[in-house]
């Protein structure tokens, strides 16, 4: 299985894509709290051999997505931009979709409204409730789709 694909004919610089194991290696290194060695990646992802982990790490190095530290470990290059990751925030080693944060914000506003506003089932209260619940549902559904797509889709570099 080829993990790196080029849509352009040979000799031209084209769009590169990450998929499969190389994408999992990149995400594993990205979400690590510290630089990782080849054997850390091998064990963490249950790859068949350390040489397979080294192969994928070498490909990520060639693409400029990760860098090697002085002690031979690997970490994500801060300057590298991957479009799909722009909709995520890295928080304590976890990728959190921005949609989750938006949904939590709307839910918080709705809770403040319910707690501090005398809720009397008026037209205004019903409309605010419907809009809030719909908005939170849509944001959380999109966050779920982002996380699901992060693992299964081919990612453009």
N, C-alpha and C positions, 0 to 999 in steps of 0.2 A: 504494500500500500504506500503510495506516495503522499506525503503530508504537505509538501510544499508544491504549490502549483503556480504556473505562470501563464497568464492568458494571452500573452503576446508571443509572436514568433521569436526564435532565437536571435540574439544580437540587439534586441530592443529591451529597454527596461520596462517591465510591466508591473501589474498589480500582483502582489503576493498574498497568499491566503494561508491561514493556519487551521489545521483540523486534526482531529484524533489525538494521538498521544502527545504530539509536540504542543498542542494547545493545553493539554492537561499539565504538562511539565511547566509551561509558562505560568499558568494559574497557580500551580503549587509554589513556584518560586515567588510569585507576586504576593501571595497571601501569607508567606512565611514572615515571622517577626525578625528573623536574622538571616544572614547569608547562609546558603546551603552548599554542601559538597555533592559530588556525583553520587556517592553512596547514600546520602540522605534522600536524594530524589529517587534513587532506585528502590530503597526500602519504603519510602512514603507512598509511592505510587504502585508498589508491587510489580515492577517491571521484571521482565525475564532475566536480564543481566545488567551489570553496571555499564557495560559497553553500549547497550541500547540507550541508557540514560545519557551517557557521554555523547552519543551521536546526536540526540535531540538538543542537548545543551550546546553543542558546537554549531548546529543550525541556528539556534537563537542568538548565539554570539555573532555569527556572520550577518544576521539581519539587524544587529544593533539593538535588540530588545532587552538583552541582559549584559552585564559586565562581570568581569572576574576581579575579585579583590586580591590584595597582595598575598594573602594566605591560601589562595587557590579555590576559594569558595565563590559562589555566584549569587548575584542579586539583580533585581530589575533595574534597568536603565531609566532614570527619572525623566529623561528627555523623550523617551520613546512614546509615541502616541498611537493608540489603537482605538479606532472609532467606537467600537462596541463598548469599551470601558469608560467612555465619557459619560455614560448614563449611570455609572456606579461610583460609590464613595468607598474608599478603603478605610475601615474603622476596626482597629485592633485585630488585624489579620483576616477580616471578613469583608467580602464585597457586598455592599448594601445598595440596592437600587434607589435612585433618587425618588422614584415613584412611591416607595415605602415611606420615605420621609414626608413627602407631600400628603399622602394619605393619613399619616399620623398627625400632621399639622391640622388638617381639616377635622379629623376626629377630635382633637384637643379643643379646637374652636367650638365644635358642636357640644362637647361636654361642658365647657364654660357657659355656653348659652343655656343649656338645660339646668345647670346648677344655679346660676345667678339670675336668670330671667324667670319670672313666674309663668310656668308652662300651663296654659289654659285650653289647649287644643283649639285655639283660634286659627283662622286661615293662615296667618303669618307663621304660627308655630308649625303647622302641618307642612307648609311650603319649605321652611327652613329644614325641617326634619327630612323631607323627601330629597331635597337637593344635597344635604350633607351625607345621607346614607348612600345615595347614588354616587357621589363624588368619591367617597372613601372606597366603595366597592370597585369602581373603575380604576382608581390608583393602585389598589392592592392586586387586582387582576393583572394589570400591566406589569407590576413588579414581579408577579409570579411568572409571567411570560418572559420577562427579561432574564430571570434566573434560569428558567428552563432552556431558553435559547442560548444562554452562555455556555452550556455544556454540550448542546447538540449541533448547533449551527457551525458553518465554516466562517471563520473570522478573517476579514480583510486587514492586511497590514500596510 
